[in-house]
Amino acid sequence: RGQVTSSCSSQRLAKLTAAVLLAKDVPVYLFSRYVPTPFVPYAVQELKAVAGVMITASHNRKEDNGYKVYWENGAQITSPHDKEILKCIEECVEPWNG
């Protein structure tokens, strides 16, 4: 679902996520259409990826839309991985050059 305040749709957020990863030479597989959530963890395992991201429209309020991140085993991330990812994000808030 689109966000009025940011003008960001799920499709745009997926493309931005892919672009950020590609900018750092991380290989990306991007579905060409909307898919059910279980497709992502399945693809992570099938493609032997190190992680997967699902841009999700929450079943709750639209403000709860966001990311689901899957580890290389196809399971949704849990502690300590979630905390380490958040720590890395908070340590690198400046935009990259270029």
Biopython code that builds the backbone (N, CA, C, O; Angstrom):
import numpy as np
from Bio.PDB.StructureBuilder import StructureBuilder

atoms = [
    (1, "ARG", "N", (0.838, -1.196, 0.000)),
    (1, "ARG", "CA", (0.000, 0.000, 0.000)),
    (1, "ARG", "C", (0.869, 1.241, 0.000)),
    (1, "ARG", "O", (1.939, 1.268, 0.609)),
    (2, "GLY", "N", (0.412, 2.238, -0.670)),
    (2, "GLY", "CA", (1.162, 3.484, -0.725)),
    (2, "GLY", "C", (1.072, 4.282, 0.567)),
    (2, "GLY", "O", (0.092, 4.202, 1.308)),
    (3, "GLN", "N", (2.111, 5.045, 0.811)),
    (3, "GLN", "CA", (2.144, 5.932, 1.973)),
    (3, "GLN", "C", (1.990, 7.363, 1.467)),
    (3, "GLN", "O", (2.815, 7.840, 0.689)),
    (4, "VAL", "N", (0.959, 8.033, 1.897)),
    (4, "VAL", "CA", (0.676, 9.387, 1.441)),
    (4, "VAL", "C", (1.798, 10.342, 1.847)),
    (4, "VAL", "O", (2.224, 11.167, 1.039)),
    (5, "THR", "N", (2.278, 10.244, 3.076)),
    (5, "THR", "CA", (3.276, 11.196, 3.575)),
    (5, "THR", "C", (4.610, 11.086, 2.845)),
    (5, "THR", "O", (5.310, 12.086, 2.683)),
    (6, "SER", "N", (4.968, 9.886, 2.405)),
    (6, "SER", "CA", (6.262, 9.709, 1.732)),
    (6, "SER", "C", (6.128, 9.460, 0.235)),
    (6, "SER", "O", (7.135, 9.397, -0.469)),
    (7, "SER", "N", (4.912, 9.318, -0.257)),
    (7, "SER", "CA", (4.668, 8.970, -1.662)),
    (7, "SER", "C", (5.426, 7.706, -2.059)),
    (7, "SER", "O", (5.940, 7.604, -3.173)),
    (8, "CYS", "N", (5.489, 6.762, -1.155)),
    (8, "CYS", "CA", (6.255, 5.543, -1.405)),
    (8, "CYS", "C", (5.321, 4.335, -1.412)),
    (8, "CYS", "O", (4.660, 4.045, -0.415)),
    (9, "SER", "N", (5.276, 3.644, -2.531)),
    (9, "SER", "CA", (4.484, 2.431, -2.635)),
    (9, "SER", "C", (5.362, 1.224, -2.315)),
    (9, "SER", "O", (6.584, 1.349, -2.234)),
    (10, "SER", "N", (4.754, 0.076, -2.136)),
    (10, "SER", "CA", (5.503, -1.155, -1.898)),
    (10, "SER", "C", (6.463, -1.439, -3.053)),
    (10, "SER", "O", (7.608, -1.837, -2.836)),
    (11, "GLN", "N", (5.985, -1.231, -4.278)),
    (11, "GLN", "CA", (6.827, -1.478, -5.446)),
    (11, "GLN", "C", (8.036, -0.541, -5.463)),
    (11, "GLN", "O", (9.153, -0.970, -5.751)),
    (12, "ARG", "N", (7.814, 0.718, -5.157)),
    (12, "ARG", "CA", (8.931, 1.676, -5.131)),
    (12, "ARG", "C", (9.919, 1.323, -4.024)),
    (12, "ARG", "O", (11.130, 1.381, -4.239)),
    (13, "LEU", "N", (9.425, 0.960, -2.853)),
    (13, "LEU", "CA", (10.299, 0.596, -1.754)),
    (13, "LEU", "C", (11.108, -0.661, -2.090)),
    (13, "LEU", "O", (12.277, -0.758, -1.716)),
    (14, "ALA", "N", (10.508, -1.608, -2.781)),
    (14, "ALA", "CA", (11.237, -2.812, -3.206)),
    (14, "ALA", "C", (12.357, -2.443, -4.183)),
    (14, "ALA", "O", (13.472, -2.954, -4.074)),
    (15, "LYS", "N", (12.059, -1.561, -5.131)),
    (15, "LYS", "CA", (13.077, -1.141, -6.100)),
    (15, "LYS", "C", (14.196, -0.338, -5.434)),
    (15, "LYS", "O", (15.365, -0.488, -5.790)),
    (16, "LEU", "N", (13.839, 0.514, -4.469)),
    (16, "LEU", "CA", (14.861, 1.267, -3.741)),
    (16, "LEU", "C", (15.753, 0.325, -2.929)),
    (16, "LEU", "O", (16.971, 0.503, -2.884)),
    (17, "THR", "N", (15.152, -0.662, -2.299)),
    (17, "THR", "CA", (15.928, -1.656, -1.541)),
    (17, "THR", "C", (16.899, -2.372, -2.465)),
    (17, "THR", "O", (18.072, -2.537, -2.129)),
    (18, "ALA", "N", (16.419, -2.798, -3.622)),
    (18, "ALA", "CA", (17.286, -3.475, -4.595)),
    (18, "ALA", "C", (18.403, -2.548, -5.062)),
    (18, "ALA", "O", (19.548, -2.982, -5.187)),
    (19, "ALA", "N", (18.090, -1.283, -5.323)),
    (19, "ALA", "CA", (19.099, -0.334, -5.799)),
    (19, "ALA", "C", (20.196, -0.114, -4.764)),
    (19, "ALA", "O", (21.373, -0.031, -5.117)),
    (20, "VAL", "N", (19.822, -0.019, -3.493)),
    (20, "VAL", "CA", (20.814, 0.166, -2.426)),
    (20, "VAL", "C", (21.752, -1.037, -2.375)),
    (20, "VAL", "O", (22.968, -0.875, -2.277)),
    (21, "LEU", "N", (21.198, -2.222, -2.439)),
    (21, "LEU", "CA", (22.031, -3.428, -2.399)),
    (21, "LEU", "C", (22.928, -3.525, -3.627)),
    (21, "LEU", "O", (24.108, -3.855, -3.508)),
    (22, "LEU", "N", (22.385, -3.245, -4.791)),
    (22, "LEU", "CA", (23.174, -3.294, -6.021)),
    (22, "LEU", "C", (24.304, -2.271, -6.003)),
    (22, "LEU", "O", (25.385, -2.522, -6.536)),
    (23, "ALA", "N", (24.051, -1.112, -5.387)),
    (23, "ALA", "CA", (25.086, -0.078, -5.293)),
    (23, "ALA", "C", (26.288, -0.561, -4.495)),
    (23, "ALA", "O", (27.394, -0.050, -4.668)),
    (24, "LYS", "N", (26.081, -1.531, -3.634)),
    (24, "LYS", "CA", (27.166, -2.110, -2.834)),
    (24, "LYS", "C", (27.583, -3.478, -3.376)),
    (24, "LYS", "O", (28.180, -4.282, -2.660)),
    (25, "ASP", "N", (27.264, -3.732, -4.640)),
    (25, "ASP", "CA", (27.643, -4.972, -5.337)),
    (25, "ASP", "C", (27.079, -6.236, -4.700)),
    (25, "ASP", "O", (27.695, -7.300, -4.762)),
    (26, "VAL", "N", (25.913, -6.114, -4.091)),
    (26, "VAL", "CA", (25.222, -7.283, -3.549)),
    (26, "VAL", "C", (24.272, -7.793, -4.631)),
    (26, "VAL", "O", (23.419, -7.040, -5.099)),
    (27, "PRO", "N", (24.403, -9.053, -5.036)),
    (27, "PRO", "CA", (23.492, -9.591, -6.049)),
    (27, "PRO", "C", (22.039, -9.547, -5.556)),
    (27, "PRO", "O", (21.771, -9.773, -4.376)),
    (28, "VAL", "N", (21.124, -9.258, -6.455)),
    (28, "VAL", "CA", (19.715, -9.110, -6.101)),
    (28, "VAL", "C", (18.847, -9.902, -7.063)),
    (28, "VAL", "O", (19.065, -9.889, -8.274)),
    (29, "TYR", "N", (17.868, -10.587, -6.511)),
    (29, "TYR", "CA", (16.788, -11.192, -7.288)),
    (29, "TYR", "C", (15.529, -10.447, -6.885)),
    (29, "TYR", "O", (15.190, -10.390, -5.703)),
    (30, "LEU", "N", (14.836, -9.876, -7.857)),
    (30, "LEU", "CA", (13.643, -9.078, -7.567)),
    (30, "LEU", "C", (12.465, -9.679, -8.327)),
    (30, "LEU", "O", (12.507, -9.803, -9.551)),
    (31, "PHE", "N", (11.422, -10.049, -7.601)),
    (31, "PHE", "CA", (10.230, -10.563, -8.272)),
    (31, "PHE", "C", (9.659, -9.486, -9.178)),
    (31, "PHE", "O", (9.704, -8.303, -8.838)),
    (32, "SER", "N", (9.129, -9.874, -10.316)),
    (32, "SER", "CA", (8.604, -8.906, -11.285)),
    (32, "SER", "C", (7.155, -8.520, -10.993)),
    (32, "SER", "O", (6.596, -7.650, -11.661)),
    (33, "ARG", "N", (6.550, -9.161, -10.002)),
    (33, "ARG", "CA", (5.166, -8.835, -9.633)),
    (33, "ARG", "C", (4.987, -9.098, -8.144)),
    (33, "ARG", "O", (5.875, -9.646, -7.492)),
    (34, "TYR", "N", (3.856, -8.712, -7.618)),
    (34, "TYR", "CA", (3.542, -8.981, -6.222)),
    (34, "TYR", "C", (3.443, -10.486, -6.021)),
    (34, "TYR", "O", (2.888, -11.197, -6.860)),
    (35, "VAL", "N", (3.982, -10.968, -4.908)),
    (35, "VAL", "CA", (3.926, -12.394, -4.597)),
    (35, "VAL", "C", (3.516, -12.580, -3.137)),
    (35, "VAL", "O", (3.687, -11.678, -2.318)),
    (36, "PRO", "N", (2.976, -13.752, -2.820)),
    (36, "PRO", "CA", (2.654, -14.030, -1.419)),
    (36, "PRO", "C", (3.930, -14.107, -0.576)),
    (36, "PRO", "O", (4.986, -14.497, -1.074)),
    (37, "THR", "N", (3.827, -13.740, 0.679)),
    (37, "THR", "CA", (4.976, -13.732, 1.583)),
    (37, "THR", "C", (5.783, -15.027, 1.558)),
    (37, "THR", "O", (7.012, -14.947, 1.545)),
    (38, "PRO", "N", (5.178, -16.213, 1.550)),
    (38, "PRO", "CA", (5.985, -17.445, 1.586)),
    (38, "PRO", "C", (6.939, -17.613, 0.394)),
    (38, "PRO", "O", (7.884, -18.398, 0.474)),
    (39, "PHE", "N", (6.707, -16.892, -0.702)),
    (39, "PHE", "CA", (7.605, -16.995, -1.852)),
    (39, "PHE", "C", (9.021, -16.537, -1.505)),
    (39, "PHE", "O", (9.996, -17.083, -2.023)),
    (40, "VAL", "N", (9.137, -15.538, -0.632)),
    (40, "VAL", "CA", (10.459, -14.974, -0.317)),
    (40, "VAL", "C", (11.327, -15.972, 0.442)),
    (40, "VAL", "O", (12.443, -16.241, -0.002)),
    (41, "PRO", "N", (10.876, -16.535, 1.565)),
    (41, "PRO", "CA", (11.742, -17.505, 2.238)),
    (41, "PRO", "C", (12.035, -18.728, 1.369)),
    (41, "PRO", "O", (13.120, -19.303, 1.454)),
    (42, "TYR", "N", (11.078, -19.125, 0.538)),
    (42, "TYR", "CA", (11.324, -20.237, -0.380)),
    (42, "TYR", "C", (12.424, -19.862, -1.373)),
    (42, "TYR", "O", (13.333, -20.654, -1.620)),
    (43, "ALA", "N", (12.345, -18.669, -1.937)),
    (43, "ALA", "CA", (13.350, -18.217, -2.904)),
    (43, "ALA", "C", (14.724, -18.081, -2.263)),
    (43, "ALA", "O", (15.736, -18.393, -2.891)),
    (44, "VAL", "N", (14.767, -17.618, -1.018)),
    (44, "VAL", "CA", (16.044, -17.493, -0.312)),
    (44, "VAL", "C", (16.743, -18.850, -0.282)),
    (44, "VAL", "O", (17.934, -18.947, -0.577)),
    (45, "GLN", "N", (16.007, -19.887, 0.072)),
    (45, "GLN", "CA", (16.598, -21.225, 0.141)),
    (45, "GLN", "C", (16.902, -21.782, -1.247)),
    (45, "GLN", "O", (17.967, -22.359, -1.468)),
    (46, "GLU", "N", (15.989, -21.613, -2.160)),
    (46, "GLU", "CA", (16.158, -22.167, -3.512)),
    (46, "GLU", "C", (17.332, -21.526, -4.243)),
    (46, "GLU", "O", (18.062, -22.208, -4.962)),
    (47, "LEU", "N", (17.517, -20.224, -4.064)),
    (47, "LEU", "CA", (18.584, -19.494, -4.741)),
    (47, "LEU", "C", (19.883, -19.460, -3.940)),
    (47, "LEU", "O", (20.895, -18.922, -4.390)),
    (48, "LYS", "N", (19.832, -20.048, -2.738)),
    (48, "LYS", "CA", (20.996, -20.056, -1.835)),
    (48, "LYS", "C", (21.467, -18.626, -1.538)),
    (48, "LYS", "O", (22.663, -18.334, -1.537)),
    (49, "ALA", "N", (20.504, -17.758, -1.289)),
    (49, "ALA", "CA", (20.792, -16.361, -0.954)),
    (49, "ALA", "C", (21.177, -16.250, 0.522)),
    (49, "ALA", "O", (20.867, -17.138, 1.318)),
    (50, "VAL", "N", (21.837, -15.181, 0.875)),
    (50, "VAL", "CA", (22.205, -14.978, 2.276)),
    (50, "VAL", "C", (21.071, -14.338, 3.070)),
    (50, "VAL", "O", (21.067, -14.402, 4.299)),
    (51, "ALA", "N", (20.120, -13.729, 2.389)),
    (51, "ALA", "CA", (18.998, -13.098, 3.068)),
    (51, "ALA", "C", (17.905, -12.776, 2.053)),
    (51, "ALA", "O", (18.115, -12.868, 0.843)),
    (52, "GLY", "N", (16.760, -12.405, 2.553)),
    (52, "GLY", "CA", (15.657, -11.983, 1.706)),
    (52, "GLY", "C", (14.873, -10.891, 2.394)),
    (52, "GLY", "O", (14.823, -10.825, 3.622)),
    (53, "VAL", "N", (14.258, -10.031, 1.593)),
    (53, "VAL", "CA", (13.447, -8.941, 2.128)),
    (53, "VAL", "C", (12.073, -9.008, 1.469)),
    (53, "VAL", "O", (11.955, -9.116, 0.249)),
    (54, "MET", "N", (11.053, -8.942, 2.294)),
    (54, "MET", "CA", (9.678, -8.868, 1.802)),
    (54, "MET", "C", (9.124, -7.519, 2.206)),
    (54, "MET", "O", (9.054, -7.201, 3.393)),
    (55, "ILE", "N", (8.731, -6.726, 1.226)),
    (55, "ILE", "CA", (8.051, -5.473, 1.528)),
    (55, "ILE", "C", (6.604, -5.864, 1.773)),
    (55, "ILE", "O", (5.947, -6.423, 0.895)),
    (56, "THR", "N", (6.116, -5.573, 2.954)),
    (56, "THR", "CA", (4.831, -6.125, 3.355)),
    (56, "THR", "C", (3.793, -5.051, 3.633)),
    (56, "THR", "O", (4.089, -3.999, 4.199)),
    (57, "ALA", "N", (2.586, -5.345, 3.224)),
    (57, "ALA", "CA", (1.438, -4.543, 3.629)),
    (57, "ALA", "C", (0.847, -5.276, 4.824)),
    (57, "ALA", "O", (0.298, -6.370, 4.692)),
    (58, "SER", "N", (0.966, -4.668, 5.962)),
    (58, "SER", "CA", (0.522, -5.292, 7.198)),
    (58, "SER", "C", (-0.978, -5.562, 7.171)),
    (58, "SER", "O", (-1.740, -4.884, 6.483)),
    (59, "HIS", "N", (-1.373, -6.558, 7.929)),
    (59, "HIS", "CA", (-2.807, -6.823, 8.094)),
    (59, "HIS", "C", (-3.402, -5.859, 9.116)),
    (59, "HIS", "O", (-4.612, -5.831, 9.339)),
    (60, "ASN", "N", (-2.532, -5.079, 9.721)),
    (60, "ASN", "CA", (-2.965, -4.099, 10.706)),
    (60, "ASN", "C", (-3.062, -2.723, 10.042)),
    (60, "ASN", "O", (-3.456, -2.623, 8.880)),
    (61, "ARG", "N", (-2.713, -1.684, 10.760)),
    (61, "ARG", "CA", (-2.780, -0.325, 10.221)),
    (61, "ARG", "C", (-1.747, -0.150, 9.106)),
    (61, "ARG", "O", (-0.704, -0.804, 9.121)),
    (62, "LYS", "N", (-2.034, 0.735, 8.133)),
    (62, "LYS", "CA", (-1.094, 0.945, 7.036)),
    (62, "LYS", "C", (0.236, 1.503, 7.518)),
    (62, "LYS", "O", (1.247, 1.344, 6.833)),
    (63, "GLU", "N", (0.267, 2.159, 8.688)),
    (63, "GLU", "CA", (1.517, 2.665, 9.245)),
    (63, "GLU", "C", (2.446, 1.526, 9.669)),
    (63, "GLU", "O", (3.638, 1.742, 9.884)),
    (64, "ASP", "N", (1.903, 0.320, 9.790)),
    (64, "ASP", "CA", (2.702, -0.845, 10.184)),
    (64, "ASP", "C", (3.320, -1.577, 8.988)),
    (64, "ASP", "O", (3.980, -2.601, 9.160)),
    (65, "ASN", "N", (3.108, -1.056, 7.788)),
    (65, "ASN", "CA", (3.737, -1.649, 6.611)),
    (65, "ASN", "C", (5.241, -1.608, 6.779)),
    (65, "ASN", "O", (5.754, -0.749, 7.497)),
    (66, "GLY", "N", (5.946, -2.494, 6.150)),
    (66, "GLY", "CA", (7.391, -2.431, 6.267)),
    (66, "GLY", "C", (8.088, -3.634, 5.693)),
    (66, "GLY", "O", (7.627, -4.249, 4.731)),
    (67, "TYR", "N", (9.216, -3.961, 6.307)),
    (67, "TYR", "CA", (10.072, -5.052, 5.852)),
    (67, "TYR", "C", (9.861, -6.297, 6.707)),
    (67, "TYR", "O", (9.626, -6.213, 7.913)),
    (68, "LYS", "N", (9.951, -7.438, 6.061)),
    (68, "LYS", "CA", (10.181, -8.701, 6.745)),
    (68, "LYS", "C", (11.520, -9.164, 6.199)),
    (68, "LYS", "O", (11.704, -9.225, 4.983)),
    (69, "VAL", "N", (12.445, -9.486, 7.069)),
    (69, "VAL", "CA", (13.778, -9.911, 6.641)),
    (69, "VAL", "C", (13.964, -11.376, 7.003)),
    (69, "VAL", "O", (13.684, -11.798, 8.125)),
    (70, "TYR", "N", (14.441, -12.139, 6.030)),
    (70, "TYR", "CA", (14.659, -13.565, 6.202)),
    (70, "TYR", "C", (16.147, -13.874, 6.127)),
    (70, "TYR", "O", (16.868, -13.312, 5.302)),
    (71, "TRP", "N", (16.594, -14.763, 6.985)),
    (71, "TRP", "CA", (17.991, -15.190, 7.022)),
    (71, "TRP", "C", (18.209, -16.265, 5.976)),
    (71, "TRP", "O", (17.252, -16.709, 5.341)),
    (72, "GLU", "N", (19.441, -16.690, 5.784)),
    (72, "GLU", "CA", (19.776, -17.648, 4.730)),
    (72, "GLU", "C", (19.069, -18.995, 4.878)),
    (72, "GLU", "O", (18.985, -19.755, 3.913)),
    (73, "ASN", "N", (18.564, -19.298, 6.064)),
    (73, "ASN", "CA", (17.838, -20.553, 6.258)),
    (73, "ASN", "C", (16.354, -20.422, 5.910)),
    (73, "ASN", "O", (15.604, -21.388, 6.041)),
    (74, "GLY", "N", (15.925, -19.239, 5.468)),
    (74, "GLY", "CA", (14.540, -19.006, 5.088)),
    (74, "GLY", "C", (13.647, -18.595, 6.234)),
    (74, "GLY", "O", (12.464, -18.323, 6.030)),
    (75, "ALA", "N", (14.196, -18.546, 7.449)),
    (75, "ALA", "CA", (13.398, -18.140, 8.608)),
    (75, "ALA", "C", (13.480, -16.632, 8.796)),
    (75, "ALA", "O", (14.489, -16.007, 8.471)),
    (76, "GLN", "N", (12.410, -16.063, 9.320)),
    (76, "GLN", "CA", (12.418, -14.634, 9.618)),
    (76, "GLN", "C", (13.464, -14.372, 10.701)),
    (76, "GLN", "O", (13.618, -15.165, 11.630)),
    (77, "ILE", "N", (14.181, -13.254, 10.575)),
    (77, "ILE", "CA", (15.274, -12.983, 11.510)),
    (77, "ILE", "C", (14.751, -12.844, 12.940)),
    (77, "ILE", "O", (13.641, -12.374, 13.186)),
    (78, "THR", "N", (15.592, -13.270, 13.852)),
    (78, "THR", "CA", (15.307, -13.147, 15.280)),
    (78, "THR", "C", (16.577, -12.632, 15.941)),
    (78, "THR", "O", (17.583, -12.388, 15.276)),
    (79, "SER", "N", (16.520, -12.475, 17.214)),
    (79, "SER", "CA", (17.687, -12.047, 17.962)),
    (79, "SER", "C", (18.763, -13.138, 17.889)),
    (79, "SER", "O", (18.420, -14.317, 17.983)),
    (80, "PRO", "N", (20.004, -12.809, 17.732)),
    (80, "PRO", "CA", (20.618, -11.492, 17.828)),
    (80, "PRO", "C", (20.718, -10.778, 16.479)),
    (80, "PRO", "O", (21.174, -9.635, 16.429)),
    (81, "HIS", "N", (20.304, -11.419, 15.389)),
    (81, "HIS", "CA", (20.455, -10.827, 14.058)),
    (81, "HIS", "C", (19.683, -9.517, 13.921)),
    (81, "HIS", "O", (20.201, -8.562, 13.341)),
    (82, "ASP", "N", (18.475, -9.451, 14.433)),
    (82, "ASP", "CA", (17.676, -8.235, 14.319)),
    (82, "ASP", "C", (18.353, -7.058, 15.017)),
    (82, "ASP", "O", (18.376, -5.944, 14.494)),
    (83, "LYS", "N", (18.895, -7.313, 16.184)),
    (83, "LYS", "CA", (19.566, -6.239, 16.934)),
    (83, "LYS", "C", (20.862, -5.806, 16.258)),
    (83, "LYS", "O", (21.204, -4.624, 16.278)),
    (84, "GLU", "N", (21.576, -6.738, 15.669)),
    (84, "GLU", "CA", (22.821, -6.403, 14.973)),
    (84, "GLU", "C", (22.534, -5.587, 13.707)),
    (84, "GLU", "O", (23.270, -4.651, 13.396)),
    (85, "ILE", "N", (21.484, -5.932, 12.987)),
    (85, "ILE", "CA", (21.095, -5.164, 11.805)),
    (85, "ILE", "C", (20.715, -3.744, 12.206)),
    (85, "ILE", "O", (21.146, -2.784, 11.568)),
    (86, "LEU", "N", (19.914, -3.603, 13.253)),
    (86, "LEU", "CA", (19.527, -2.278, 13.725)),
    (86, "LEU", "C", (20.755, -1.476, 14.153)),
    (86, "LEU", "O", (20.839, -0.282, 13.864)),
    (87, "LYS", "N", (21.694, -2.106, 14.828)),
    (87, "LYS", "CA", (22.924, -1.431, 15.255)),
    (87, "LYS", "C", (23.702, -0.921, 14.038)),
    (87, "LYS", "O", (24.195, 0.206, 14.043)),
    (88, "CYS", "N", (23.809, -1.746, 13.003)),
    (88, "CYS", "CA", (24.517, -1.334, 11.783)),
    (88, "CYS", "C", (23.821, -0.150, 11.110)),
    (88, "CYS", "O", (24.484, 0.761, 10.615)),
    (89, "ILE", "N", (22.517, -0.162, 11.091)),
    (89, "ILE", "CA", (21.767, 0.953, 10.500)),
    (89, "ILE", "C", (22.026, 2.237, 11.276)),
    (89, "ILE", "O", (22.292, 3.286, 10.690)),
    (90, "GLU", "N", (21.946, 2.142, 12.592)),
    (90, "GLU", "CA", (22.127, 3.333, 13.430)),
    (90, "GLU", "C", (23.550, 3.877, 13.383)),
    (90, "GLU", "O", (23.765, 5.066, 13.619)),
    (91, "GLU", "N", (24.532, 3.014, 13.079)),
    (91, "GLU", "CA", (25.929, 3.463, 12.991)),
    (91, "GLU", "C", (26.250, 4.085, 11.638)),
    (91, "GLU", "O", (27.318, 4.673, 11.471)),
    (92, "CYS", "N", (25.352, 3.967, 10.677)),
    (92, "CYS", "CA", (25.652, 4.428, 9.316)),
    (92, "CYS", "C", (24.459, 5.215, 8.772)),
    (92, "CYS", "O", (23.763, 4.758, 7.865)),
    (93, "VAL", "N", (24.235, 6.392, 9.332)),
    (93, "VAL", "CA", (23.073, 7.184, 8.921)),
    (93, "VAL", "C", (23.413, 8.232, 7.863)),
    (93, "VAL", "O", (22.512, 8.847, 7.292)),
    (94, "GLU", "N", (24.696, 8.438, 7.599)),
    (94, "GLU", "CA", (25.097, 9.405, 6.568)),
    (94, "GLU", "C", (24.947, 8.784, 5.181)),
    (94, "GLU", "O", (25.291, 7.618, 4.991)),
    (95, "PRO", "N", (24.442, 9.540, 4.215)),
    (95, "PRO", "CA", (24.351, 9.019, 2.839)),
    (95, "PRO", "C", (25.727, 8.701, 2.276)),
    (95, "PRO", "O", (26.719, 9.342, 2.622)),
    (96, "TRP", "N", (25.771, 7.713, 1.413)),
    (96, "TRP", "CA", (27.024, 7.339, 0.762)),
    (96, "TRP", "C", (27.391, 8.388, -0.278)),
    (96, "TRP", "O", (26.510, 9.032, -0.848)),
    (97, "ASN", "N", (28.681, 8.565, -0.528)),
    (97, "ASN", "CA", (29.135, 9.423, -1.617)),
    (97, "ASN", "C", (28.719, 8.790, -2.934)),
    (97, "ASN", "O", (28.728, 7.567, -3.080)),
    (98, "GLY", "N", (28.354, 9.635, -3.893)),
    (98, "GLY", "CA", (28.007, 9.124, -5.213)),
    (98, "GLY", "C", (26.605, 8.621, -5.267)),
    (98, "GLY", "O", (26.156, 8.155, -6.314)),
]
sb = StructureBuilder()
sb.init_structure("model")
sb.init_model(0)
sb.init_chain("A")
sb.init_seg("    ")
for serial, (resi, resn, name, xyz) in enumerate(atoms, 1):
    if name == "N":
        sb.init_residue(resn, " ", resi, " ")
    sb.init_atom(name, np.array(xyz, "f"), 0.0, 1.0, " ", f" {name:<3s}", serial, name[0])
structure = sb.get_structure()
